Amino acid sequence: MDQVPGTPKEPQDAHSLPSCYRHPGRETGISCVRCERPICPDCMVDASVGFQCPDCVRSGSGTGHAPAANQPRTIAGGSIRSDAFLITKILVAVNAAVYVVVLALGDRFLDETLLIGYAYNPQLNEVVGVADGEWYRLITSVFLHEEVPHILFNLVGLWFLGKMVEPELGRSRFLAVYLISGLGGSALAYLLAAPNQGSLGASGAIYGLIGAFAVLARRKNLDMRPVIAILVISLIFTFGREGISWEGHIGGLVAGALVTLGLVFAPRRHRTLVQVACCAGVLLVIVATVIARTAALT
């Protein structure tokens, strides 16, 4: 049978998929929503609609707007960066550096910076504590560690949780969750623990990241059973060992979860305003708690 003129031949590979433009040989059915080039799963960057390729993410929209105008965002509205774990690395380094300072300067440095409510310190020969106006202890204590197992456990937890949470929130929002969680843990410990009971460590902030991870899992409709298992194990560890500031752990967990709720469930139209208001609201509760406890002690 002769071919009718003008009738196209069926290509031999009509049913094959195009290859990723960055990884030849990897077939894909996904294309960049900007340049329409095929991209494989390793190259896909989430956008508000569809996916974008790394080149378009770096170069901007190509429509005359600034590159950040159409930049892909995290689930909380943060910018997607090439190094998604930068703040996690910085926090690990800061905690490690402060530990070296503790080793170098010894007990006096700890006495001046750990969290304590209100007590007389014979080594300093003075009354110390948050109730004495030393509010800085609420945050300095979050970066203090005295024993090797303590700092190793916290840094491992920070590393793994940070690598799960920071890329979802973005740098500034992740840092806000970490610091507010640390303050929340310190505030609850100040409120409920004995005034002369000292405490230190990043555990409150790290439990805040556990709370953040749980909220993110719920927001993304992930299987909550592994998350619940992590929470249960964490709480067993908190209440099952002596010498653990359960107040710091619970305070950090609640603060981290509340802040993350505001970050990831804020309506897109007024997202930044709602997120700032949420962080400010949690901070206001922390400040009110500290003021009330200080009034009770003094």
Backbone torsions as a table, in degrees:
resi	resn	phi	psi	omega
1	MET	NA	130.4	179.6
2	ASP	-78.4	149.7	178.3
3	GLN	-78.0	134.6	178.1
4	VAL	-74.2	128.6	-179.8
5	PRO	-57.6	138.2	178.1
6	GLY	89.5	-10.0	178.3
7	THR	-89.0	118.6	-175.8
8	PRO	-70.2	147.9	173.7
9	LYS	-75.1	149.1	173.3
10	GLU	-77.9	123.0	-178.7
11	PRO	-59.1	149.2	-177.7
12	GLN	-65.7	-31.4	-177.8
13	ASP	-111.8	43.1	-174.1
14	ALA	-62.0	-28.1	-174.4
15	HIS	-99.2	5.1	178.8
16	SER	-85.4	155.4	-179.7
17	LEU	-96.0	154.8	176.9
18	PRO	-69.2	160.7	179.5
19	SER	-95.9	149.3	176.4
20	CYS	-58.1	135.4	-176.4
21	TYR	-69.5	-19.6	178.7
22	ARG	-98.1	-18.4	-179.4
23	HIS	-133.4	79.1	-179.5
24	PRO	-55.1	136.8	-179.3
25	GLY	101.2	-17.9	176.6
26	ARG	-92.5	107.7	-179.8
27	GLU	-73.3	145.9	-179.0
28	THR	-153.0	150.3	176.1
29	GLY	-106.6	7.8	-178.7
30	ILE	-106.3	141.2	176.9
31	SER	-130.5	155.1	178.8
32	CYS	-65.2	134.6	-177.6
33	VAL	-72.8	-13.7	178.5
34	ARG	-94.0	-60.2	-173.8
35	CYS	-96.4	-10.6	177.6
36	GLU	67.2	14.3	174.8
37	ARG	-76.8	145.1	-179.9
38	PRO	-68.6	139.0	-179.7
39	ILE	-135.3	142.0	179.5
40	CYS	-89.0	172.3	-178.7
41	PRO	-57.1	-32.5	179.6
42	ASP	-69.0	-20.4	-176.3
43	CYS	-104.1	-7.6	-175.3
44	MET	-75.5	131.3	174.7
45	VAL	-116.7	123.9	-178.8
46	ASP	-58.2	135.8	173.9
47	ALA	-125.7	173.2	179.2
48	SER	-60.5	-31.8	173.8
49	VAL	-131.9	119.6	177.3
50	GLY	70.1	-150.0	-177.9
51	PHE	-130.5	155.6	177.4
52	GLN	-124.6	157.5	178.3
53	CYS	-87.1	159.3	-178.4
54	PRO	-59.4	-35.9	-179.4
55	ASP	-63.5	-42.9	-180.0
56	CYS	-68.9	-34.0	177.7
57	VAL	-63.4	-41.6	-178.7
58	ARG	-73.2	-35.0	-171.8
59	SER	-91.3	-15.6	-178.3
60	GLY	97.2	-167.2	-170.6
61	SER	-80.6	-25.3	-175.6
62	GLY	74.5	16.8	-178.0
63	THR	-113.0	9.9	-177.9
64	GLY	98.2	-11.3	177.0
65	HIS	-83.8	162.8	175.0
66	ALA	-63.5	150.9	-178.6
67	PRO	-53.4	-32.4	-178.3
68	ALA	-76.3	-12.1	-174.5
69	ALA	-61.7	-42.7	-179.5
70	ASN	-114.1	26.7	-177.5
71	GLN	-68.0	136.9	176.5
72	PRO	-59.7	146.1	-176.1
73	ARG	-120.8	157.1	173.9
74	THR	-73.8	176.8	-179.2
75	ILE	-63.6	-21.8	178.7
76	ALA	-100.0	3.4	179.1
77	GLY	93.0	5.3	177.8
78	GLY	-78.4	160.5	179.2
79	SER	-74.7	141.6	175.5
80	ILE	-84.7	123.1	-175.9
81	ARG	-109.6	160.3	178.3
82	SER	-67.0	-36.9	174.6
83	ASP	-103.4	98.0	-173.4
84	ALA	-77.4	-6.6	-174.6
85	PHE	-122.3	24.5	-174.2
86	LEU	-61.8	-47.4	-177.9
87	ILE	-64.9	-37.8	176.4
88	THR	-58.9	-45.5	179.4
89	LYS	-63.2	-41.2	-179.7
90	ILE	-65.2	-42.6	-180.0
91	LEU	-65.2	-39.5	175.6
92	VAL	-61.1	-44.2	-179.5
93	ALA	-65.0	-41.4	179.6
94	VAL	-63.8	-45.5	178.8
95	ASN	-61.7	-41.5	178.5
96	ALA	-65.5	-40.1	-179.8
97	ALA	-65.6	-41.9	178.8
98	VAL	-65.2	-35.0	177.0
99	TYR	-62.9	-39.4	176.8
100	VAL	-63.9	-39.6	177.3
101	VAL	-62.5	-41.5	177.6
102	VAL	-59.7	-42.8	178.9
103	LEU	-64.7	-36.6	-176.5
104	ALA	-76.3	-39.4	-172.7
105	LEU	-97.2	-22.2	172.6
106	GLY	81.3	-157.1	-169.9
107	ASP	-64.5	-33.8	-177.0
108	ARG	-62.2	-41.5	177.8
109	PHE	-62.5	-42.4	177.1
110	LEU	-61.5	-44.2	-178.7
111	ASP	-61.7	-29.0	-177.4
112	GLU	-87.4	-11.1	-172.6
113	THR	-129.1	-16.7	-179.2
114	LEU	-71.2	166.9	179.8
115	LEU	-82.4	122.1	174.8
116	ILE	-148.3	143.0	-174.5
117	GLY	-76.0	-62.4	-175.8
118	TYR	-165.9	111.8	-176.5
119	ALA	-162.1	159.3	174.1
120	TYR	-89.1	129.7	-179.8
121	ASN	-108.4	112.0	-177.7
122	PRO	-66.0	-30.5	179.5
123	GLN	-68.2	-37.3	177.5
124	LEU	-90.0	-12.2	179.9
125	ASN	57.8	43.7	178.8
126	GLU	-162.2	164.3	173.7
127	VAL	-79.6	133.0	-177.6
128	VAL	-129.7	169.4	173.0
129	GLY	130.1	168.1	179.3
130	VAL	-61.2	-38.5	180.0
131	ALA	-66.7	-17.4	177.2
132	ASP	-90.1	11.4	178.2
133	GLY	97.4	0.9	-177.5
134	GLU	-90.6	64.3	-177.9
135	TRP	-64.1	-23.3	-179.5
136	TYR	-58.5	-23.6	179.9
137	ARG	-62.3	-24.6	179.2
138	LEU	-62.1	-30.3	-178.9
139	ILE	-106.5	-35.9	-179.9
140	THR	-63.1	-35.2	-179.3
141	SER	-64.4	-23.5	-178.7
142	VAL	-67.4	-22.5	-177.3
143	PHE	-106.3	7.3	-176.9
144	LEU	-96.5	139.3	172.1
145	HIS	-143.7	144.8	-175.8
146	GLU	-114.5	-28.8	-175.9
147	GLU	-117.7	149.9	-177.6
148	VAL	-61.2	-49.1	179.8
149	PRO	-59.1	-35.9	-179.1
150	HIS	-62.5	-51.3	-177.2
151	ILE	-71.0	-35.1	178.4
152	LEU	-64.2	-43.8	179.5
153	PHE	-61.8	-45.1	-178.3
154	ASN	-69.0	-39.1	-179.2
155	LEU	-70.0	-35.9	175.3
156	VAL	-64.1	-44.8	177.7
157	GLY	-61.9	-43.2	178.2
158	LEU	-61.8	-41.5	-177.5
159	TRP	-63.7	-50.0	-175.9
160	PHE	-72.4	-41.5	178.0
161	LEU	-68.8	-38.2	178.2
162	GLY	-62.1	-38.6	-179.9
163	LYS	-69.9	-19.1	176.6
164	MET	-92.2	-33.7	-172.2
165	VAL	-94.7	-42.9	-174.7
166	GLU	-58.3	-45.0	179.5
167	PRO	-62.7	-25.7	-179.4
168	GLU	-80.0	-29.6	-176.4
169	LEU	-99.5	-33.0	-170.2
170	GLY	95.7	163.6	-169.9
171	ARG	-62.4	-55.8	-173.8
172	SER	-65.1	-40.0	-179.1
173	ARG	-70.0	-37.5	176.6
174	PHE	-63.3	-44.1	179.0
175	LEU	-62.8	-39.2	178.1
176	ALA	-62.1	-44.1	178.6
177	VAL	-61.1	-44.1	-177.5
178	TYR	-62.6	-50.1	-175.3
179	LEU	-69.9	-42.6	179.8
180	ILE	-67.0	-35.9	175.8
181	SER	-62.4	-43.6	177.6
182	GLY	-60.5	-43.3	178.0
183	LEU	-66.2	-38.3	178.0
184	GLY	-62.5	-42.0	176.8
185	GLY	-63.9	-42.4	178.9
186	SER	-64.4	-40.8	-177.8
187	ALA	-64.7	-42.4	-179.5
188	LEU	-70.0	-36.3	176.0
189	ALA	-64.7	-40.9	177.4
190	TYR	-63.3	-37.6	-178.1
191	LEU	-71.4	-43.1	-168.5
192	LEU	-104.1	-28.3	-177.4
193	ALA	-76.6	163.3	176.6
194	ALA	-61.6	144.0	-176.4
195	PRO	-58.4	-29.9	-178.5
196	ASN	-95.6	10.1	-179.7
197	GLN	-89.2	113.3	178.2
198	GLY	-84.2	150.9	176.8
199	SER	-150.2	156.7	-178.7
200	LEU	-160.5	161.4	176.2
201	GLY	123.5	160.0	-178.0
202	ALA	-88.0	8.2	-173.4
203	SER	-60.0	-39.9	179.3
204	GLY	-59.4	-44.9	178.6
205	ALA	-65.5	-38.8	-179.1
206	ILE	-69.5	-37.6	174.1
207	TYR	-65.4	-29.8	173.6
208	GLY	-62.9	-36.4	176.6
209	LEU	-68.9	-32.0	174.2
210	ILE	-63.6	-43.7	175.9
211	GLY	-61.6	-40.3	178.4
212	ALA	-64.3	-41.6	179.0
213	PHE	-62.0	-39.8	178.6
214	ALA	-63.9	-43.1	179.2
215	VAL	-65.5	-41.5	179.0
216	LEU	-63.4	-40.8	178.4
217	ALA	-61.8	-40.8	177.9
218	ARG	-67.1	-40.5	-179.7
219	ARG	-63.5	-34.5	-178.0
220	LYS	-93.8	7.5	178.1
221	ASN	57.1	40.2	177.1
222	LEU	-83.3	166.1	175.6
223	ASP	-63.8	118.3	-174.5
224	MET	-82.6	-9.4	-176.8
225	ARG	-61.6	-45.4	176.1
226	PRO	-62.7	-35.2	179.7
227	VAL	-65.8	-44.3	178.5
228	ILE	-62.5	-37.8	178.0
229	ALA	-62.3	-42.3	178.5
230	ILE	-62.7	-43.4	179.6
231	LEU	-62.7	-43.9	-178.8
232	VAL	-64.0	-46.1	178.9
233	ILE	-60.8	-41.4	-179.7
234	SER	-63.7	-41.7	-179.6
235	LEU	-70.5	-35.9	175.6
236	ILE	-62.5	-42.5	177.7
237	PHE	-63.1	-39.8	-177.7
238	THR	-64.5	-46.9	-174.5
239	PHE	-95.8	-5.8	-176.2
240	GLY	-96.8	-3.4	-179.0
241	ARG	-125.1	144.9	175.4
242	GLU	-79.1	155.5	177.5
243	GLY	80.0	10.5	178.8
244	ILE	-102.0	131.8	175.6
245	SER	-81.0	88.6	-179.1
246	TRP	-63.5	-29.1	178.8
247	GLU	-62.1	-42.0	178.7
248	GLY	-65.2	-40.0	179.6
249	HIS	-65.0	-48.3	-177.3
250	ILE	-68.4	-41.5	177.9
251	GLY	-60.4	-42.8	178.1
252	GLY	-66.7	-41.9	-179.8
253	LEU	-60.0	-47.7	-178.4
254	VAL	-67.3	-45.1	-179.1
255	ALA	-62.3	-43.7	179.7
256	GLY	-63.3	-40.7	179.3
257	ALA	-66.7	-42.5	-178.6
258	LEU	-64.9	-44.9	179.6
259	VAL	-63.3	-43.5	-178.9
260	THR	-66.7	-35.2	174.4
261	LEU	-55.9	-46.2	178.7
262	GLY	-66.9	-33.0	-178.0
263	LEU	-72.1	-43.4	-170.8
264	VAL	-94.7	-16.5	179.2
265	PHE	-106.6	5.6	177.9
266	ALA	-65.6	137.5	177.9
267	PRO	-63.5	139.3	-173.5
268	ARG	-59.5	-35.6	-175.0
269	ARG	-62.9	-38.5	-179.8
270	HIS	-122.9	39.1	-170.9
271	ARG	-61.2	-50.1	-176.3
272	THR	-62.9	-42.6	-179.9
273	LEU	-61.7	-46.1	-179.6
274	VAL	-65.4	-40.3	-179.4
275	GLN	-64.9	-43.8	177.9
276	VAL	-63.6	-41.8	179.7
277	ALA	-63.4	-38.5	179.2
278	CYS	-64.7	-48.1	178.8
279	CYS	-61.4	-42.7	179.5
280	ALA	-64.7	-37.4	179.3
281	GLY	-64.1	-43.9	178.2
282	VAL	-65.4	-41.8	177.3
283	LEU	-62.2	-37.4	178.8
284	LEU	-63.7	-40.0	176.9
285	VAL	-63.5	-40.6	178.8
286	ILE	-62.4	-46.7	179.8
287	VAL	-62.4	-43.4	179.4
288	ALA	-62.1	-39.2	178.4
289	THR	-62.4	-45.1	-179.3
290	VAL	-65.0	-41.6	179.8
291	ILE	-63.6	-43.6	-179.2
292	ALA	-64.4	-43.1	-180.0
293	ARG	-67.0	-38.8	179.0
294	THR	-63.5	-41.8	177.8
295	ALA	-62.2	-37.2	-179.8
296	ALA	-69.4	-33.9	-176.8
297	LEU	-84.0	-23.6	-175.0
298	THR	-115.7	NA	NA
